[in-house]
């Protein structure tokens, strides 16, 4: 077995590989960019080397530097993880040329599946069923438009070299085709260096079911169950599970055997995933093959009891597969939720910030957390915003869902926006519990998944007041006389009761509270209502009783920013002080950056007349494009940034003189809503 390997990756997957390698007695060499100098994977590894500046193109994608470091460090093999160089044919060939074992498939297999169009031709010859569409070499826009009309709508544009939802667009009609094609090609060029597209008929109610396959160097292959990855946003997976609910044994066997046949058709070696679209009538179609370990591999590990990274090491060393097909057993049910720094309420816009507070559920045989960050780390603009993967297992799907709901309630983060509340609503949604699954699940159930907070605003404000005051008490200096009122910071007044004021800002609204502290409780006055509150704070955990209702919360107070956590939900507010200067609202007609990122395209000029909803700027952040649209009809008066420039969250991009008619319509609409 290898004695030393280099891991050409970062974050969660690098930590995951290190965990298994060190358990097997294999020493690990990590690499890091300037942004990751203090990253968790660097601390876990036996040794680590700097590879360049923060941008991945200057660090984690520098195959030449990584190979030189591998040789210098004495590593015998390179594990690419997923993303970055994991499916790069040139990198795999360079490893082979430098006598380094690439812990993955042969470069020929990567090349065969690296082009989605070429892969479909290979699969067609191997007898694997395909979705109708176009995957030819002629990439002229006129040709693609003709083929799109032949295919029919809705259709899916996909980058032939892509993955992870990048370079992908759903097109509903021919009128949308040209703009969607241009955007998809541009995104594909930026992400993969290849703008070529394929076209597929877009199935309206499909499920995304994929098969984990493994092949050894002797050509033997097995499939290790299937995963349902239908729950997606922007064509990227959000929640995965194994096994896929509702599949018959005959379908499961047919898909598994087809997947192994697909892998063997390209002389595959190692871990791979064959992805299928599964239709409502039980038919399934080849979508693509990922020639690497998948993000969601832990759910397969949980139901098979196998360590797939260990399998990768053994197969790369030349050993046979640890199990034959008849020995692969499936037990129970597992789910994985991807915890991201993003804002689900803003179309899952990626978020950046500092993980100032991070508390995870306790790990056990039922709960697993795969992560590459610790409290205090930053989520930057340079890499994917995934914070962690939360994986649960239990004997049945229903029990596993209950585990997931509970574990999400115990996952608490402050300092950066996350999708935890959304994931909690998703896992607990009745349609999900009933396995009513399609790739359009999130869009179909928006009202259910983007519901209002479980906490009544008044009760949340009362709890917030209790948390603030109890924390102040915990920091009071201890008086020599514990009964002396002079040693307490509760606005005590001689011969009178004094209700101290407390102002809490929630969004743009400032709430005026008054709190009367008695020996055993508080009386809190909020917007004309009175609440009796008892509270006991232990670090970040507070037990409270509000008007006889007992409940428990966790919280984090930092620089007057308070976040409360309750049953998977969060409540955020700010301690308002008169000397605070709050930023003005975005000027009417102004167009501001919703995140840190780079300007990809400016689609307007000074003097242009624009309409509400028209795309004016395209930004790239976390490797994804985001369209910034005009807020109202008007005329562009100034453009502050040009293509290629980096911008900060909140920076004004374009100034627009709003048309008088648009302003009038907006006012009328506001009047109607108020009425």
Helices and strands as residue ranges (DSSP letters): E 4-7, H 11-23, E 27-33, G 34-36, H 40-44, E 47-52, G 56-58, H 63-73, E 77-79, H 89-97, E 101-102, H 107-114, H 116-125, E 133-134, H 141-151, E 155-159, E 168-171, H 174-192, E 197-201, E 207-215, E 221-233, E 236-242, H 249-264, E 270-278, E 284-290, H 297-304, H 308-317, G 325-327, E 333-340, E 342-343, G 344-346, E 349-350, E 353-354, E 357-359, E 367-371, E 378-379, E 386-394, H 397-409, E 412-414, H 420-428, H 430-433, H 441-444, H 446-449, H 457-474, G 485-487, E 500-506, E 509-517, E 522-526, E 529-538, E 541-546, E 549-558, E 561-566, E 569-575, E 591-592, E 597-602, E 609-610, E 615-621, E 624-629, E 634-639, E 646-647, E 652-658, H 660-674
